[in-house]
Structure formats: structure tokens, C-alpha cells
């Protein structure tokens, strides 16, 4: 519902309720009023409907339960625990998935009444089918709530009172929800307060069980304020990687750190490193107390160390292996220009500054983007890449921004997360940003400015904590002048510009060739002979580092006896364009001689099917001499045989 201020939005909602639900005599809280609005204006439902066909077939139910087997197993104890406390009081207990489909149910003895009300396994309760209801609205709003009697959108559900809590996984994504529903509750909504508290408690226990199961082989922390006498289910749980970065958490932890949690180092949350926590807790054998990094609160800390966990290496132990992806300094090599750029780049990482990488095709723009991610505090989060030139224009919007279920005809029923949302907590790499369509440039600019995303069909925005790295081989300044690229988006993306030199301009070509060759040889001793090395170092490399890497892969595959010679190099490396400036002038005598030799060599090479060794032997010269003559005459071997 469009509104420029909260007050205007509230007035619009009140007018909507008066126009559609005045006969109910209710003043619903905002989450319910918003759901009523969606039910009519987005889902086009009729509140007077007395029956809705929302039950899956038996085969569909079996298929759905099989897809969620692990979730059902983990949640089973929570469902049983809640049922033991409320079923005898006349409540049905339901467990749903993130689509609002019930996967498990516990019903009172007179279960037929509850079954006729749709409180059974296989019922679909998402808002697009049933309108405002406990399960559907709890999932849509991502909050625990009670929908009491006539607060339900459909008149058919006015006899229900539903207390529901959503269930989240260790990355703060919805798994489903837990629901306790009674029939014909004549008391006020406030009478359901304790029921909602109990449902929420068991939902948190299910979340914590899911967390511990997922990270049973990882270091985990349990945090609780010392003076806060609360249920154990409200503990903040964190899972850490070997470097002490958060890789997972329970809902309580995400709520306590709404500005972004995944990828943060533990030192940003507590005044202690992993090594110090291991020492303070005696390897997890006892708890400890620490003062929170933000504020003066004392936190009780419990550390769980999995069986077989290797304690941090001492100075006598060998250092941990380097990451498989080369780091920034490794990519910069010995080139002074790149080394200077990398030193500047390191100063802006984790400073909420967008980075634009420019350079010719093949200069390693994505490699540098991955190295930026690896060097950042978000390195435990995802690295998500989108090539704006490789995806049809009609698909870029959904690929980048995503959508929610039912947003448009043909959309996936479960919706789709876009690259921006998938990169949350990590790094988004937008390759070939110059090819982004103009209408999406505006939307991307708004997302980057507001640091939140609203996928198509979503009711609430998604907060974003991402590092944005863009890359282009185009002249964006010229594109701005031609009105093909937004100037304001350029300045948003270009917080810092990293210009990668072409390989022919790098001063460390010899060092780079040796480094790449050592990586590709994988421990096998290989060396370049002098002619091959000279040819590699002198090549103009129009395809830059990518071409060099492919050339060396080819050479390593063909190498014999540990030596790479010119025979091991691809033929296109010797190709040169023919001169054209003097094409219409008569040849001098020496030029005619040269031309005759060139024709003779060409005939000889063709007769030997471009076998260099055979042609050299037939000509009575060495292979290196033949290569020199081919180079002088600009004889180009065919790259492909038709």
C-alpha cells in the first residue's frame, strides 16, 4: 500500500478496513491489517468464502514429507513436547514447511472436528490460498503471532484461534512454523498469550536442535547475559570456522545482531580470540564470563569443542596451508604498479566502499574480485558472481533482484532468491557492469544507496550486508557521455578503482610465467628452454593472463622429458598479420627472393601437414631455424583443420 509516511500508511490501512471489514467491529493490529490488505489486493481472495480446497493428494503429501525428512526428524521432539502440554487442553499442534504446507500434526481425541477444519497433514495455509491465518501470516511476516477468530480473513476460519511461531535455520532463513490451534475459543485473544509463549519456546528449541545438528563438527558458542534469567531456548548460539568467523547462528543471535552476523570475527563480538576462549574454558570443559564488546554487559560464555578438534598449532608446528585461491599480493606479483594498487586496495576493504575493477579481457578481474572477498571479514560468507553480458536482458532482473512466489505468471511457486540476496553476508561480483540494462541501473543504484532489497512480490525489504565489486573492460566515461550508463551509478560503484594493466604492459612477465608454470606442473619438475621462454616473454598476449594460462596448460600437457620447447607451444603463438601498407607497390629483388623462400616454406609445411619437425627435416634445417623463418615471413599455421 503506497504511503509516504507511517502516519499516512496508518490512515490508508484504517480506510481500507472501514471499507471492507467494518461489519467485523475489529481494530486489528498492523500485522493483521497488512495481511487483510494483501489477501484482497494481492491474492484477490473473497473473505466471505465458506470453503477453500487447500488439501494435497496423498501422493503429494508423501512426496512433500520425503523432501523434508531431515526437518521432520529434527522437529519431531519439539512437536511431541508441545503436544504433551496442549493437546489435552483442546489444541491441535501442526508443523508446516516454509510454503505453509502442514507436514506433521497432533490432534485431540475428537480429531474429526479438527480434520474438518483443515487442521491435518497436507493442508496448504499460505496466504495466497487461505488469506490471513496463523501459519500463512506468521510466514509472511516472519514473526510469532496469534490470529484469533474473526481476525482470520476467510469467514470459514472464524472459529479458529491459532498461536504460531516461525522456525528459522542457521542462516536466518525460514524452515517453516509451529502452530497450536483451538476450536471455538470463546475467550478474548489475550487468553492465548501463554499458548503463544509456549509455542515460541518449542519453536526456538527446534531451531537450536537444527543448529546443533548442522554444526556438530564445528566449534560453537552459547552466549547469555549473566543477569538475564530466561529460558535456555533464548541463548544465542554461534558456529565458528577455524579462523574464528561466524558461519551460522540461531534466531536469538540474529535478532541480537541485526546489522549482520555471518562472516564477523568473534573478536568483533567478544573481547577474546578462539585461542583465548579455548584457554578460558579449558578446552570447553567449563564456562566463563566476558564483558560484551559493545556496552558493559557481562556475558556468560559456553564453548563446545567437537570430538577430534585439533587445537591451534604451536610455533613448532607447520603453518596452515595457504588458501587455494591466490591472494592479492600473489596476483600483483612483481609488478610495481599492481603492488602499489594492492596496498591501496587493502586499506579500503571492509570500509563499505564499492570497488570497480577495469582492464582488458583476460587481465584477471574476477581473480582479483575473489581475492578481495578472501581478504575481507566476509570471507566466510558467499562469493556470488553475475556476468551482466552473459545473461539475456529479460532474465537479468530476476537473476539479480529475485522474486517471491506468485509474483508473476510462470514464476516458481517457491520464488527465487536473486544474486543480491544470495550474496548477503559476503561479496557480490558484477562482471561486465557496462552491459547492465539502463532500467536496472536505476534499481541497482537505489539498492546500493539504501542497503536493502525488495524482491518482486515481497512485502518487506531484505537488509543487505554485502561487499560490491564490479568489473568492466569498457570505457564507462564514454558510455556516460553517450547516455548509455548512469553517472550516479558509476560514482556509487567506483568508490575505488583498480586498473589492471594488460599483460604486455606488466614488468613481471618472466616471474608470472614461472609462477603459473609451477602451479600447473603440480610438483612435476618442468623447465622452459631458452627459445620457448623468449617467445613467451616477447608475445604481445592480446588475450592477457587468460591466454597465457591456457598456453601454459597446453605446453605442460605436451612437454616431454621435463622440458617445454617451442614444439610444445600452440601454433597461434607464432601467427602474425601480413603487412598491407606496401601491397600495391612492386617488389624489389631482395623482396622477391624473400617472397620465393616464403612460398617454398609454405608449400613444404602444407606437404608435411604442418608437422614442424618433419618440415624442418625435409628442408635440411633445425626446427628453431624453421620457426625463425616462419616468424620473419609471417607464416601463420592454421588454427583449425576444416
C-alpha positions in Angstrom: 0.0 0.0 0.0 1.8 3.2 -1.1 2.3 5.8 1.6 5.0 8.4 2.1 4.9 8.4 6.0 3.9 6.0 8.7 1.0 8.2 9.6 -0.3 8.2 6.0 0.2 4.5 5.8 -1.9 4.0 9.0 -4.6 6.2 7.7 -4.7 4.3 4.4 -5.0 1.0 6.3 -7.8 2.3 8.5 -9.7 3.5 5.4 -9.2 0.1 3.8 -10.5 -1.8 6.9 -13.6 0.5 7.2 -14.3 -0.1 3.5 -14.0 -3.9 3.6 -14.3 -5.2 7.2 -16.4 -2.7 9.1 -19.0 -5.4 9.9 -16.4 -7.3 12.0 -16.1 -4.5 14.5 -12.4 -5.1 14.9 -9.4 -2.8 15.2 -6.7 -5.3 14.1 -3.0 -4.8 14.9 -0.9 -3.7 11.9 0.5 -7.2 11.0 -3.1 -8.5 10.6 -4.3 -5.3 8.8 -1.4 -5.7 6.4 -2.3 -9.3 5.8 -6.0 -8.4 5.1 -4.8 -5.9 2.6 -2.6 -8.5 0.8 -5.4 -11.1 0.8 -7.7 -8.8 -1.1 -5.4 -6.7 -3.3 -2.5 -9.1 -3.9 -4.2 -12.5 -3.7 -7.7 -11.4 -4.8 -9.5 -13.6 -2.3 -13.1 -13.2 -1.1 -13.4 -13.0 2.7 -17.0 -14.5 2.6 -15.8 -17.8 1.2 -17.0 -20.7 3.3 -14.9 -23.4 1.8 -11.4 -23.5 0.2 -9.9 -26.5 -1.4 -6.4 -26.5 0.2 -5.7 -30.2 0.8 -2.9 -32.0 -1.2 -3.4 -35.5 -2.5 -2.0 -38.5 -0.7 0.8 -38.8 -3.3 1.7 -35.2 -3.0 1.8 -35.4 0.8 4.2 -38.4 0.7 6.4 -36.6 -1.8 6.5 -33.4 0.3 7.3 -35.3 3.5 10.1 -37.2 1.8 11.6 -33.9 0.7 11.6 -32.6 4.3 12.6 -35.8 6.0 15.6 -34.2 7.9 13.5 -31.3 9.0 10.7 -33.6 10.2 13.2 -35.7 12.2 14.7 -32.7 13.9 11.4 -31.0 14.7 9.7 -34.2 15.9 10.8 -33.9 19.5 9.6 -30.3 19.6 6.2 -31.2 18.1 5.8 -34.0 20.6 6.9 -31.9 23.6 4.4 -29.1 22.7 1.6 -31.7 22.1 2.1 -33.2 25.5 1.3 -29.9 27.1 -1.6 -28.6 25.0 -3.4 -31.4 23.1 -5.4 -32.5 26.2 -6.5 -28.8 26.6 -8.1 -29.0 23.1 -5.3 -27.7 20.9 -4.2 -29.2 17.6 -0.4 -29.0 17.1 0.8 -28.5 13.5 4.3 -28.3 11.9 4.5 -26.6 8.5 7.2 -26.0 5.9 8.2 -22.6 4.5 5.4 -22.9 1.9 2.7 -23.2 4.6 2.1 -26.9 4.0 1.5 -29.0 7.1 3.9 -31.9 7.4 3.1 -33.2 10.8 0.1 -33.0 13.2 -1.0 -34.0 16.7 -4.8 -33.7 17.3 -7.1 -34.0 20.3 -9.2 -37.2 20.9 -12.2 -35.8 18.9 -9.9 -35.3 15.9 -12.7 -35.4 13.3 -13.8 -31.8 14.2 -10.2 -30.6 13.7 -9.8 -32.6 10.5 -13.0 -31.0 9.1 -11.5 -27.6 9.9 -8.4 -28.4 7.8 -6.1 -29.0 10.7 -4.5 -32.0 9.1 -1.3 -33.1 7.3 -1.2 -31.9 3.7 -3.3 -28.7 4.2 -1.9 -25.6 2.5 -2.2 -22.5 4.7 -0.1 -19.9 2.8 -1.8 -16.6 2.5 -2.3 -16.8 -1.3 -4.8 -19.6 -0.7 -6.2 -19.2 2.8 -5.7 -15.4 3.3 -4.9 -14.2 6.8 -4.3 -17.2 9.1 -1.8 -18.2 11.7 0.6 -20.3 9.6 0.4 -18.1 6.4 0.7 -14.8 8.2 3.5 -15.9 10.5 5.5 -17.0 7.5 4.7 -13.8 5.5 5.6 -11.5 8.5 8.4 -13.7 9.9 7.2 -13.2 13.4 5.3 -15.1 16.1 1.7 -14.1 16.5 -1.9 -15.2 17.4 -4.7 -15.0 14.8 -7.9 -15.1 16.8 -11.3 -16.0 15.4 -12.5 -13.2 13.1 -9.0 -11.9 12.6 -8.8 -14.7 10.1 -9.5 -13.4 6.6 -11.9 -16.2 5.5 -15.2 -16.4 7.3 -14.8 -20.2 7.2 -11.9 -20.0 9.6 -13.5 -17.6 12.2 -13.9 -20.4 14.7 -10.1 -20.9 15.0 -7.7 -19.4 17.4 -4.1 -20.0 16.2 -0.8 -19.3 18.0 2.1 -19.7 15.7 5.9 -19.1 15.7 8.1 -19.3 12.6 11.2 -21.6 12.6 14.5 -20.3 11.2 17.6 -22.2 10.1 21.2 -21.3 11.0 21.4 -18.7 8.2 18.2 -16.9 9.3 16.1 -18.4 6.5 12.6 -19.8 7.2 12.2 -23.5 7.6 8.5 -23.4 8.5 6.5 -22.8 11.6 5.0 -24.4 14.7 1.3 -23.9 15.4 -1.1 -24.6 18.3 -4.8 -24.1 17.3 -8.0 -24.5 19.3 -11.6 -24.5 18.0 -14.5 -22.3 19.2 -12.4 -20.4 21.8 -14.9 -18.0 23.4 -12.4 -16.1 25.5 -10.5 -13.0 24.5 -7.4 -13.1 22.4 -5.3 -12.2 25.5 -6.2 -15.7 26.9 -3.9 -17.2 24.2 -0.8 -15.3 25.4 0.6 -18.2 27.4 -0.1 -20.6 24.5 1.9 -18.3 22.1 4.7 -18.2 24.6 4.8 -22.0 24.8 4.7 -22.4 21.0 7.5 -19.9 20.6 9.6 -21.7 23.2 9.3 -25.0 21.4 10.0 -23.3 18.0 13.3 -22.0 19.5 14.1 -25.4 20.8 13.6 -26.9 17.3 15.8 -24.1 15.8 18.6 -24.9 18.4 18.4 -28.6 17.7 18.7 -27.9 14.0 21.7 -25.6 14.7 23.5 -28.2 16.8 22.9 -31.0 14.3 24.2 -28.9 11.4 27.3 -27.7 13.3 28.0 -30.8 15.3 31.6 -30.9 13.9 32.3 -27.2 14.5 33.2 -25.0 17.3 30.1 -23.5 18.8 29.4 -20.8 21.4 26.5 -20.3 23.7 26.0 -16.7 24.9 23.6 -15.4 27.6 23.6 -12.2 29.6 24.7 -13.1 33.2 21.8 -11.3 34.9 19.1 -12.3 32.4 17.0 -15.2 33.9 15.5 -16.5 30.7 14.7 -19.8 29.1 17.6 -21.7 27.8 15.9 -21.6 24.4 16.8 -17.9 24.2 20.5 -18.5 24.3 22.5 -17.0 21.4 24.3 -19.8 19.5 27.2 -19.2 17.1 29.1 -21.6 14.9 32.7 -20.6 14.0 35.1 -21.6 11.4 38.8 -22.3 12.1 39.6 -18.6 11.7 37.1 -17.6 14.3 34.5 -16.2 11.9 30.7 -16.8 12.3 29.4 -19.2 9.8 26.0 -19.9 11.4 23.8 -18.8 14.2 20.4 -19.3 15.8 17.5 -16.9 15.6 18.2 -15.3 19.0 21.7 -14.4 17.8 20.5 -12.9 14.6 17.9 -10.8 16.5 20.7 -9.6 18.8 22.9 -8.5 15.9 20.5 -7.2 13.2 23.2 -5.3 11.3 24.9 -8.5 10.0 26.4 -11.5 11.8 27.7 -14.0 9.2 31.3 -13.5 8.4 32.1 -11.4 11.5 35.1 -12.4 13.6 34.5 -13.5 17.1 36.7 -10.6 18.3 34.1 -8.2 16.9 31.5 -9.7 19.3 33.6 -10.7 22.3 36.9 -9.4 23.7 38.6 -12.8 23.1 40.0 -14.8 20.2 39.5 -18.5 19.6 42.8 -19.4 21.3 41.8 -17.3 24.4 38.4 -18.8 24.6 39.9 -22.3 24.5 42.2 -21.3 27.3 39.5 -19.6 29.4 37.1 -22.5 29.1 39.8 -25.2 29.5 39.1 -26.6 26.1 35.3 -26.3 26.6 35.3 -28.0 29.9 33.9 -25.0 31.9 32.0 -21.8 31.2 33.4 -18.3 31.5 32.3 -14.7 31.7 33.3 -11.9 29.5 32.3 -8.3 29.1 30.5 -7.6 25.8 32.5 -5.7 23.1 29.6 -3.2 22.8 28.4 -1.9 26.2 29.2 -3.1 29.7 27.0 -6.2 29.9 28.6 -9.3 31.3 28.1 -12.4 29.1 28.1 -16.0 30.2 30.0 -17.9 27.5 30.0 -21.7 26.9 32.3 -23.2 24.3 31.5 -26.6 22.7 34.6 -28.3 21.2 33.7 -31.3 18.9 35.4 -34.6 19.3 38.7 -34.7 17.3 39.0 -31.0 17.1 42.7 -30.1 16.6 43.9 -27.4 19.0 45.6 -24.4 17.4 49.1 -25.0 16.1 52.1 -24.0 18.2 55.1 -22.2 16.7 56.9 -25.6 16.3 54.0 -27.0 14.1 54.0 -26.3 10.4 51.9 -23.3 9.3 48.4 -23.9 7.8 48.4 -24.4 4.1 47.7 -21.3 2.0 44.3 -20.8 0.5 43.7 -22.5 -2.8 42.9 -19.2 -4.5 45.8 -16.8 -4.9 45.7 -13.7 -2.7 46.0 -10.1 -3.7 49.8 -9.9 -3.3 50.3 -13.1 -5.2 48.2 -11.8 -8.1 50.1 -8.5 -8.1 53.4 -10.4 -8.5 56.4 -8.3 -9.0 54.8 -5.5 -11.0 55.3 -2.2 -9.1 52.1 -0.6 -10.4 50.0 -3.5 -9.3 51.8 -3.8 -5.9 51.0 -0.1 -5.2 47.4 -0.6 -6.2 47.0 -3.6 -3.9 48.4 -1.7 -1.0 45.8 1.0 -1.5 43.1 -1.6 -2.1 43.8 -3.3 1.3 43.1 0.0 3.0 39.5 0.2 1.7 38.5 -3.4 2.3 35.7 -3.7 4.9 35.2 0.1 4.8 31.8 -0.2 3.0 33.4 1.1 -0.2 32.4 -0.3 -3.6 35.3 -1.4 -5.8 35.4 -1.1 -9.6 38.0 -3.2 -11.5 38.8 -2.2 -15.0 41.1 -3.8 -17.6 41.2 -5.6 -20.9 39.5 -9.0 -21.2 41.6 -11.7 -19.6 43.6 -9.5 -17.2 42.2 -11.3 -14.2 39.4 -9.1 -13.0 37.4 -12.0 -11.4 40.5 -13.4 -9.8 41.1 -10.0 -8.1 37.5 -9.8 -7.1 37.8 -13.3 -5.4 41.0 -12.2 -3.7 39.2 -9.1 -2.3 36.5 -11.4 -0.9 39.1 -13.7 0.6 40.9 -10.7 2.3 37.7 -9.3 3.8 35.8 -10.0 7.0 33.1 -11.5 4.9 35.3 -14.3 3.5 33.3 -17.0 5.3 30.2 -15.7 3.5 29.3 -16.4 -0.1 31.1 -15.1 -3.2 28.4 -14.6 -5.8 29.2 -13.6 -9.4 26.9 -12.3 -12.1 28.1 -11.7 -15.7 25.8 -9.0 -17.0 26.9 -9.7 -20.6 26.2 -13.4 -20.4 22.6 -13.4 -19.3 19.7 -12.3 -21.6 18.4 -8.9 -20.7 14.9 -10.3 -19.9 16.4 -12.5 -17.2 18.9 -10.2 -15.5 16.3 -8.5 -13.3 15.1 -11.8 -11.7 18.7 -13.1 -11.5 19.9 -10.0 -9.7 16.9 -9.0 -7.6 14.9 -12.3 -7.2 11.2 -12.6 -6.6 8.7 -14.2 -4.2 6.3 -17.0 -5.0 3.3 -16.0 -7.1 4.8 -12.7 -8.3 4.0 -13.3 -11.9 2.7 -15.9 -14.3 5.2 -18.7 -14.7 7.1 -17.8 -11.5 8.4 -20.6 -9.4 6.0 -21.4 -6.6 8.8 -21.2 -4.1 10.1 -17.9 -5.6 13.8 -17.3 -6.3 16.5 -15.5 -4.4 18.4 -13.1 -6.5 22.2 -12.7 -6.6 22.0 -9.7 -4.2 20.2 -11.7 -1.6 22.3 -14.8 -2.1 25.4 -12.7 -1.6 24.2 -11.4 1.8 27.0 -11.6 4.3 29.5 -12.0 1.5 30.6 -10.4 -1.8 28.7 -9.7 -5.0 30.8 -9.6 -8.1 29.1 -7.8 -11.1 31.2 -8.6 -14.1 30.8 -6.6 -17.3 28.7 -4.0 -15.5 28.7 -1.8 -18.6 26.3 -4.3 -20.2 23.6 -3.8 -17.5 20.3 -2.6 -19.0 19.5 1.1 -18.3 16.3 0.4 -16.4 18.1 -2.0 -14.0 20.9 0.5 -13.4 18.4 2.8 -11.6 17.1 -0.1 -9.4 20.6 -1.2 -8.5 21.6 2.3 -7.6 18.6 2.5 -5.2 19.5 -0.9 -3.6 23.1 0.2 -3.1 22.2 3.5 -1.6 19.6 2.1 0.8 21.4 -1.1 1.6 18.2 -3.1 1.4 16.4 -5.1 -1.3 12.7 -5.6 -2.0 12.3 -8.6 -4.3 9.3 -8.6 -6.7 6.3 -9.7 -4.7 7.9 -9.2 -1.3 6.1 -7.3 1.4 9.1 -6.4 3.5 12.6 -5.4 2.4 15.7 -7.5 3.0 18.6 -5.8 4.7 21.8 -6.3 2.8 25.4 -6.6 4.2 27.5 -7.1 1.1 30.7 -6.0 -0.5 30.1 -5.0 -4.1 32.9 -5.5 -6.6 32.2 -4.6 -10.3 34.3 -5.1 -13.4 34.4 -3.8 -16.9 36.6 -3.8 -20.0 34.6 -0.9 -21.5 35.2 2.9 -21.2 32.4 3.8 -18.8 33.2 7.5 -19.1 32.4 7.4 -22.8 29.3 5.4 -22.1 28.2 8.1 -19.6 28.8 10.7 -22.3 26.6 8.7 -24.7 23.9 8.3 -22.0 24.3 4.6 -22.0 25.4 4.4 -18.4 24.2 6.3 -15.4 26.7 8.7 -14.0 25.4 8.4 -10.4 25.6 4.6 -10.5 29.2 4.9 -11.8 30.2 7.1 -8.8 28.4 4.7 -6.4 30.2 1.6 -7.9 33.6 3.4 -8.2 34.4 4.1 -4.6 37.8 2.9 -5.5 39.0 2.0 -9.0 41.6 -0.8 -9.5 43.0 -0.6 -13.1 44.7 -3.9 -14.2 47.4 -3.5 -16.7 47.5 -5.6 -19.9 50.0 -8.5 -19.7 52.2 -6.8 -22.4 52.5 -3.8 -20.0 53.4 -5.8 -16.9 57.1 -5.7 -15.8 57.0 -9.1 -14.2 56.1 -11.3 -17.2 59.0 -13.6 -16.7 58.2 -14.0 -13.0 54.5 -14.5 -13.8 55.2 -17.2 -16.4 57.4 -19.1 -13.9 54.8 -18.8 -11.1 52.0 -20.1 -13.3 54.1 -22.9 -14.7 55.0 -24.1 -11.2 51.3 -24.1 -10.3 50.3 -26.0 -13.4 53.2 -28.5 -13.1 51.8 -29.6 -9.7 55.1 -30.7 -8.3 56.4 -32.3 -11.6 59.8 -30.7 -12.5 59.5 -28.8 -15.7 61.7 -26.2 -17.4 61.3 -23.9 -20.3 64.1 -24.0 -22.9 65.6 -20.6 -23.9 63.7 -20.3 -27.2 60.4 -21.1 -25.7 61.0 -18.7 -22.8 62.0 -15.9 -25.2 58.9 -16.5 -27.3 56.6 -16.4 -24.3 58.1 -13.3 -22.9 58.1 -11.4 -26.2 54.5 -12.3 -27.2 52.0 -9.4 -27.2 49.4 -11.6 -25.4 46.2 -10.0 -26.8 44.2 -12.4 -24.5 46.3 -11.3 -21.5 46.7 -13.6 -18.4 43.9 -15.9 -19.6 45.6 -16.6 -22.9 49.0 -17.1 -21.1 47.4 -19.6 -18.7 45.7 -21.6 -21.5 49.0 -21.6 -23.4 50.9 -22.9 -20.4 48.3 -25.6 -19.8 48.7 -26.7 -23.4 52.5 -26.7 -23.1 52.5 -28.7 -19.8 50.4 -31.3 -21.5 52.7 -31.7 -24.5 56.0 -31.5 -22.5 58.4 -34.4 -22.8 61.3 -35.3 -20.6 60.6 -32.4 -18.3 61.3 -29.7 -21.0 59.0 -27.3 -22.7 60.3 -26.2 -26.1 58.8 -24.3 -29.0 57.2 -27.5 -30.3 55.1 -27.6 -27.1 53.6 -24.1 -27.7 50.3 -23.6 -29.6 50.6 -22.6 -33.2 48.7 -19.3 -32.9 51.5 -18.0 -30.8 53.6 -17.7 -34.0 50.9 -16.1 -36.1 51.4 -12.6 -37.2 49.2 -10.4 -39.5 50.5 -9.9 -43.0 51.7 -6.4 -44.0 49.4 -4.3 -46.1 50.9 -0.9 -46.4 53.1 -1.7 -49.4 50.7 -4.2 -51.0 50.3 -2.3 -54.3 54.0 -1.4 -54.8 56.3 -3.6 -57.0 58.7 -5.9 -55.1 62.4 -5.2 -55.0 64.8 -8.0 -55.9 65.6 -8.9 -52.3 61.9 -8.8 -51.6 61.3 -11.2 -54.5 63.9 -13.6 -53.0 62.2 -13.4 -49.6 58.9 -14.0 -51.3 60.2 -17.1 -53.1 61.5 -18.5 -49.8 58.2 -17.8 -48.1 56.3 -19.7 -50.8 58.7 -22.6 -50.7 58.4 -22.9 -46.9 54.6 -22.6 -47.1 54.5 -25.4 -49.8 56.8 -27.6 -47.7 54.7 -27.1 -44.5 51.5 -27.9 -46.3 53.0 -31.0 -47.8 54.0 -32.1 -44.3 50.6 -31.3 -42.9 52.1 -28.5 -40.7 54.3 -31.0 -38.8 57.1 -28.7 -37.9 59.7 -31.4 -37.2 59.0 -33.2 -40.5 59.1 -29.9 -42.5 62.4 -28.9 -40.8 64.0 -32.3 -41.6 62.7 -32.1 -45.3 64.2 -28.6 -45.6 67.5 -29.7 -44.0 67.3 -27.1 -41.2 66.7 -27.2 -37.5 63.2 -26.7 -36.1 64.4 -23.4 -34.4 65.6 -22.1 -37.8 62.3 -23.0 -39.4 60.5 -21.2 -36.6 62.6 -18.1 -37.2 61.9 -18.1 -40.9 58.2 -18.6 -40.3 58.3 -15.7 -37.9 60.2 -13.5 -40.4 57.8 -14.3 -43.3 54.8 -14.1 -41.0 53.6 -17.6 -42.0 50.6 -18.4 -39.9 49.8 -22.1 -39.2 46.0 -22.9 -39.4 44.3 -22.9 -36.0 41.8 -25.4 -37.1 41.5 -28.0 -39.8 38.2 -28.0 -41.7 
